[in-house]
């Protein structure tokens, strides 16, 4: 549970509002959660970062958590840019997982003046490539569940990302599994509506990665699907100042499953920035 004092507020963006949790003072670090989750996934990072002297802004992307449902075209990178401008302390370090990591990369491409560095966990850009049979089976199950309005079936398939292709869900800390399921269930109930609009991505993002001049750290879960690990490696090798780090004993959610190891890697990276 977070004990650091902060403030919660809604930031107005074009045709919507973003829910932001704002903590501490210092160099700004913006936390971008994974798809179907929300800012609560960063519970183990927020107090550590604030104690280390950083200002932390964790927000819910549109269509997630307490942010509004998107019903008109938008780009997540533009929302991230709006947050950094609102903080008025930029440029900011962007730390994102999966969907959030890809949005951070897009922001570095489209709004480079607002980004000091990027940490992308289990992700590349918003133009992902999937070929791992483990991932494709999950997508197939999702499609079947959506066609049959089977929320529980969708959630069961989604949770497999927490285990990864090399172990069973019963081998993952049940509290971590419960937190992931709770956030995803809330998102599905509140935001899975026919009028919802999916975010637009930055076209040609992989080919443009060489434009990114700020430091980029790709964090990979040792037990994650091969697609996520390969995209992270490709990201690290394609930018000007890229590096990668593998965290053992975790699949797609290192900040939640291995928070101590993740926090150490993150703080070391932040400390290396000049």
URWOMO-V159720 format. One record per helix or strand of 2 or more residues. SS is the DSSP state (@ for helix, = for strand). FROM is the first residue (numbers start at 1). TO is the last residue. If there is no record, write none. Layout:
SS/FROM/TO + SS/FROM/TO
//
This chain:
=/6/13 + =/16/23 + =/27/32 + @/39/51 + =/54/60 + @/76/87 + =/92/97 + @/99/110 + @/112/114 + =/115/121 + @/133/147 + @/151/163 + @/169/171 + @/174/191 + @/206/211 + =/215/221 + @/226/238 + =/241/247 + @/254/257 + @/259/272
//
